[in-house]
Amino acid sequence: MKKILLSLFAFTSSFAAIAQCTTTNATSCVCADGSNNCDLLPDITISWQGITNYAGGPDEYPQVCNPPCSGNDGRLRLTGSTPNIGLGPLTVRGTDYYVCGTDTFQSTTAPGNCPDGSIPRQLIKQRVYHKNGNTMTFYDRWAGAMTYHPGHGHNHVDDWGVFTLRINNGDPHPLNWPIVGTGSKLGFCLMDYGQCGTGTGSTYYGHCRNNNTVYNQGTILLNSNFPNWGLGGGSYGCSVVEQGISSGWTDVYSESLDGMWINLPPNLCNGQYWIVVEVDPLGFFLESNENNNYTAVPFTLTQQNPPGNPVATITANRSAQLCVGDSITLTASAGTSFQWSNGATTQSITVNQPGNYTVTVNSFCGTATSQPFIVTQLPQPSMPLVQHDTICPGQSATLSATGSGIIKWYNSSGTLLHTGNTFNTPTLTTTTNYIVQNEESYATTSNIGPLNNSFGAGGYNNGQYLLFNASQPIKIVSVLVYADVAGVRNIELRSSTGTMMQNVSVNVPAGQSRITLNFNVPQGNNYQLALTSGGNLFRNSAGVAFPYSLNGVASITGSSAGNSFYYYFYDWEIEHNISNCVSTSATATAYIGTASGSISGLNSTYDLAYFSGGVTMVGIPAGGTFSGPGVGGNIFDPATAGVGTHTITYTFTDANGCSGTVTQQVTVISTTGIFDKYDFTNAINVFPNPAKDNVNITFDIPGTADVVIELKDVLGKTIYSSKEKAANASFKHSINTSSYETGVYFISVFISGKPHTKRIVIE
């Protein structure tokens, strides 16, 4: 059970005074700015007094307890008290949405276990109450998740808080101090455990302060100091429907309960440290003050290593094998001062050059220099060879690339689209470029942990876990296990706060077997490798000798039941020095082909008065089909099409398989009898007149006609003749007169055989 709730739910005079400030009545509720319209937000803090005094204060245990200490070997247990000093309640409500692994689904009933046997996480919302005059309303917002814990019988809000053991290096903010030990998840079932109090005799007197971030400081707040005291009801409990902390109340999680400890590393020395606790570290909940969710209290370790045995280590955020253009961050073990071989004096350094790096660390153990951390440079893979493709609009292109490693395809924004040598694009309408890289992977395979379970007595159980550190990113490829009976076992990788990171369900035979996990683990400390359900596996209860380490890579440091037990997983096969190097980028292009064609053999105009028969059309590319009025096969017949403007269409498929069309307009006219109605007498212009070197004949014609021009002398003799074709345009013809004698002449213009004569003088 989480805790035994004391009988503190009696109505007080303070509560009676604000009876009109409830979650349904905002009449006497107070806004921080003095207005009548505001969100009544919570303000969650962590009490330094609760850590130092509750249940006698923190309890330290040596690395190996003698006599046994119920699995608390190497732990510092502590209590957490989280007062709400805001004007509104912290109200958390369950929803119908759940998460199994990375899958989110909706269920109106309890969904049971996930397919892998693990417990689903229930997504939650924070209810924020809003005052508008006398009216109280609310709105709900997403705020993380909570998980049912069978051992406690109720739900815990996930990622509620973490605690660490640190060294005060003089930085003004405790969250920046070097970490020497990390705690398990501060997994709260949020509830109204106790009031801030009415005076010095109150159980939680001193827990509520206007500033809990600084040890031994902050003004003590009592119930009477909260104008909206009790808003929320003062009776939140461990319900799957609604949990929370009312204004002026605190929630307490005692050090005797599961997970309330900091893991102390084996090489830690006695000395003055600080316990630092942070609530809602991921900022899931909306509060009136987001900057006071932490506290720090001093604590002196006395049961660890005596000073004089200093150890300095280096961890890295990535593989020590650098790819071209990469950098690596090296971090020294916690201490009071640091001196790196490259001259740096900070706890962490970032380097981009190969070499051997060491650090000298001053700590409570003394001064020690680390083993060299060797950074190497890997060659850059060659650029991939790409094959482009040309497609028609609306089709998918097939692009390909080859290289020495894994081919990865990205769009122009850098989003990974595909992995593999061949990439089928989505349907495209424009030419599109894709970025292609050749990625080569490098890794070293090693083993860590006991080779088998023969080193001591033991038995079978489940539900426990091993703790381990990763000095650099690693991959747990496989482990050796021993099962009492065959069956599916659910194995989970968790963060230092107990949040599930990866999980697998493995069908394990009876007896000894090696099972595949393939868990990718970032650099970090106090990870948990757990057997969550599915049946028993063997664990040792004697002969255990933590830590089991691979220098500079990883270390199995303890178990959930203390350092006297080794749980389930033997002879870890791990990959380390993992690097994925990429080549310079190549570009693969999906070209959009434009279908191109043409029609030849057609005139723009046909006059039925002068043309009969069909016209042979030629389409390019060959093999297409013609369509339109008057079309039969590849023949166009103007008479069949009839008078008017017609569109002839050629439909084809080009060499790329792209379909297309091309069109041409043809006008069909008929000038039969048209010139009998048209007066050319004044329409025909002859100029200049008199003429000297040449004479011009112009006129407009409404149709198509044959035109004959004749020049005659006064005796009627034809001295010049020309036959022309005129069609729907302005007609113009010139006669060179420079060689003719001066005198009077006559120009005759025959339009469709009808003459029109003009007199002209040549000078």
Helices and strands as residue ranges (DSSP letters): H 13-17, E 37-40, H 48-53, G 54-56, E 59-60, E 75-77, E 80-83, E 90-100, E 103-106, E 121-132, E 135-149, E 154-157, E 161-166, G 174-176, E 179-182, E 194-195, G 223-225, E 242-245, E 249-253, E 261-263, E 271-279, E 294-301, E 314-316, E 321-322, E 328-332, E 337-340, E 348-351, E 355-357, E 359-363, E 366-369, E 373-377, E 385-387, E 389-391, E 395-402, E 406-410, E 416-419, E 422-428, E 432-448, E 458-461, E 465-470, E 474-483, E 487-494, E 500-508, E 511-521, E 524-533, E 537-540, E 548-550, E 554-559, E 566-567, E 570-582, E 586-592, E 598-600, E 605-607, E 615-616, E 618-620, E 625-627, E 631-632, E 635-636, H 638-641, E 644-653, E 659-669, G 674-676, E 685-687, E 694-700, E 704-713, E 718-727, E 730-736, E 743-751, E 754-762
